[in-house]
Amino acid sequence: MQSNSILNKAKYSDNTDEWYTDYSTVESELAHYTKQFSGKIVLCNCDDPYESAFSKYFLKNFNILKLKKLICTSYKGSRVIEKLKVTDDNKRRLSKNSAYVMVVESVPFKDSSYVNDDIIIKFLNDNNVVTKLNGDGDFRSEECIEYLKEADIIVTNPPFSKFIELFSLIIKHNKKFLLIGNQNAITYKEIFPYIKNGEAWIGY
């Protein structure tokens, strides 16, 4: 990933901040960057570890991609965590009123073909890798920026209204990135110069 990629393949609800990127879209794009992920710390900083397709993709393919570390931070208000009856690293039941971070440095999955959602949930629940954040999980918070500083590559689907803010934050900290979002984003004055200068490009 010598520079960066922006892809327009997301489905959305009436609220354009609630974009839903399905697993097949994530898989079809990220499959082009296998070598670039090797040995890297990947941060998905708008991604619930239990419902994000990015989180699931990187967990399933952690060893295939030879990742060094995977970090996912989520906003509070997850739609699914209370239904799953899962716990954090202190064995406290996860709540939609809190935000969480997942930090994974190794997984037991050698062959991703058999790894389904249930296996991922059991892994997360058994291995104490999900921790409650102090704040609300906003990627702009100092708490989450510290994770961004640690990462090599940022991969996520940010809320549409905050796309420019995330892009600017990534550029400020000189990080590689792959963002999936609305195609209109490439026309923004904060983003288009990077497209024009070959420092960012449309994905596969």
C-alpha positions in Angstrom: 0.0 0.0 0.0 2.4 2.6 -1.2 -0.3 5.2 -1.0 -4.0 5.0 -0.3 -7.3 3.8 -1.6 -10.9 5.2 -1.5 -13.7 2.9 -2.7 -17.3 3.6 -3.3 -19.1 0.4 -2.5 -21.3 0.8 0.6 -25.0 0.4 1.2 -26.7 2.9 3.5 -29.8 3.6 5.4 -31.8 6.9 5.4 -29.2 8.1 7.9 -26.0 8.5 5.8 -23.9 8.1 8.9 -25.1 4.5 9.2 -23.3 3.1 6.2 -23.2 -0.7 6.0 -20.3 -2.3 4.3 -20.9 -6.0 3.7 -18.3 -8.7 4.1 -18.0 -9.5 0.4 -17.2 -5.8 -0.4 -14.5 -5.7 2.2 -13.1 -9.0 1.1 -13.0 -8.1 -2.6 -11.1 -4.9 -2.0 -8.7 -5.9 0.7 -7.7 -9.0 -1.1 -5.6 -6.8 -3.4 -3.3 -5.7 -0.6 -2.2 -9.0 1.0 1.6 -8.2 0.7 1.2 -4.6 2.0 -0.5 -5.8 5.2 2.4 -8.1 6.1 4.0 -7.3 9.4 1.8 -4.2 9.9 -0.4 -2.9 12.8 -3.9 -2.3 11.4 -6.4 0.0 13.0 -10.1 0.0 12.2 -11.2 3.0 14.2 -14.9 3.1 13.4 -15.5 -0.6 13.8 -17.3 -2.6 16.5 -15.3 -5.9 16.9 -18.5 -7.9 16.9 -20.4 -6.5 13.9 -17.8 -4.9 11.6 -17.0 -6.7 8.4 -13.5 -5.2 8.6 -13.0 -6.7 12.0 -14.2 -10.1 10.9 -12.1 -10.1 7.7 -8.9 -9.2 9.6 -9.5 -11.7 12.4 -10.3 -14.5 9.9 -7.2 -13.7 7.8 -4.8 -12.5 10.5 -2.3 -15.3 9.9 -2.7 -15.3 6.1 -2.0 -11.5 6.0 0.8 -11.9 8.6 -0.5 -9.0 10.6 1.5 -7.8 13.6 -1.5 -6.5 15.4 -5.2 -5.7 14.8 -6.9 -2.8 16.7 -10.6 -2.0 16.4 -12.3 0.8 18.2 -16.0 1.4 18.3 -18.5 4.1 19.1 -20.8 3.4 22.0 -24.3 2.3 20.9 -23.5 -1.1 19.3 -26.6 -2.7 17.8 -25.6 -6.2 18.7 -23.3 -6.6 21.7 -26.1 -6.8 24.3 -27.9 -9.5 22.3 -24.7 -11.6 22.1 -24.2 -11.7 25.9 -20.4 -11.2 25.6 -18.0 -9.9 28.1 -14.9 -7.6 28.2 -11.5 -8.5 29.6 -12.8 -8.0 33.1 -15.7 -10.4 32.4 -18.2 -7.6 32.6 -21.1 -7.8 30.3 -20.7 -5.5 27.3 -23.2 -2.6 27.1 -24.4 -0.5 24.2 -23.8 2.5 26.5 -20.1 2.0 26.4 -17.4 2.0 23.7 -14.8 -0.7 23.3 -11.4 -1.4 21.9 -10.2 -4.8 20.6 -6.5 -5.5 20.5 -5.4 -8.8 18.9 -1.8 -9.9 18.5 -2.4 -13.5 17.5 -5.2 -15.8 16.5 -5.5 -19.6 16.2 -7.1 -19.6 12.8 -4.7 -21.0 10.2 -7.4 -21.7 7.5 -9.9 -18.9 7.3 -12.4 -21.0 5.3 -13.9 -22.6 8.5 -14.0 -19.4 10.6 -17.6 -18.2 11.0 -19.1 -15.5 13.2 -19.7 -17.9 16.1 -16.1 -18.9 16.2 -15.0 -15.3 16.1 -17.3 -14.4 18.9 -16.1 -17.3 21.0 -12.5 -16.3 20.4 -13.1 -12.7 21.4 -15.1 -13.8 24.5 -12.5 -16.4 25.6 -9.3 -14.4 25.1 -9.8 -11.1 27.0 -9.0 -8.9 24.0 -11.9 -6.5 24.2 -11.6 -3.7 26.7 -13.9 -0.9 27.7 -12.8 2.6 26.6 -12.8 5.5 28.9 -14.6 7.7 26.4 -17.3 7.2 23.7 -14.9 5.8 21.1 -14.9 8.8 18.8 -11.9 8.5 16.5 -11.1 12.2 17.2 -10.7 11.6 21.0 -7.2 11.6 22.5 -7.7 8.1 23.6 -8.4 6.8 20.1 -5.7 9.0 18.5 -3.2 7.2 20.6 -4.2 4.0 18.8 -3.9 5.8 15.5 -0.4 6.9 16.3 0.5 3.2 17.0 -1.0 1.9 13.7 0.7 1.5 10.3 -2.5 1.4 8.3 -6.0 2.7 8.9 -8.8 0.7 7.3 -12.4 1.6 8.0 -15.8 2.9 6.7 -16.2 6.2 8.6 -19.5 8.0 9.3 -20.2 10.0 6.1 -20.5 13.3 7.9 -17.0 12.8 9.5 -15.2 11.5 6.4 -13.2 14.7 5.9 -12.3 14.8 9.6 -11.0 11.3 9.6 -9.1 11.8 6.3 -7.5 15.0 7.7 -6.5 13.2 10.9 -4.9 10.4 8.9 -3.0 12.8 6.7 -1.8 14.8 9.8 -0.3 11.7 11.3 1.1 10.5 7.9 -0.6 7.1 8.0 -1.4 4.7 5.1 -5.1 4.1 4.7 -7.9 2.4 2.9 -11.3 4.1 3.4 -14.6 2.8 2.0 -17.2 5.5 1.5 -19.4 7.7 -0.7 -17.8 8.5 -4.1 -18.6 12.2 -3.5 -15.8 12.3 -1.0 -13.2 12.4 -3.8 -14.6 15.8 -5.0 -14.0 17.5 -1.6 -11.4 20.3 -1.6 -9.7 18.6 1.3 -9.3 15.3 -0.6 -9.2 16.0 -4.3 -5.7 17.4 -4.3 -4.4 14.1 -3.0 -6.2 12.3 -5.8 -4.8 14.7 -8.4 -1.3 14.4 -7.1 -1.4 10.6 -7.0 -1.1 10.4 -3.3 -4.5 8.7 -3.0 -6.6 6.8 -5.5 -9.9 5.1 -6.2 -9.9 1.4 -5.2 -10.2 -1.7 -7.3 
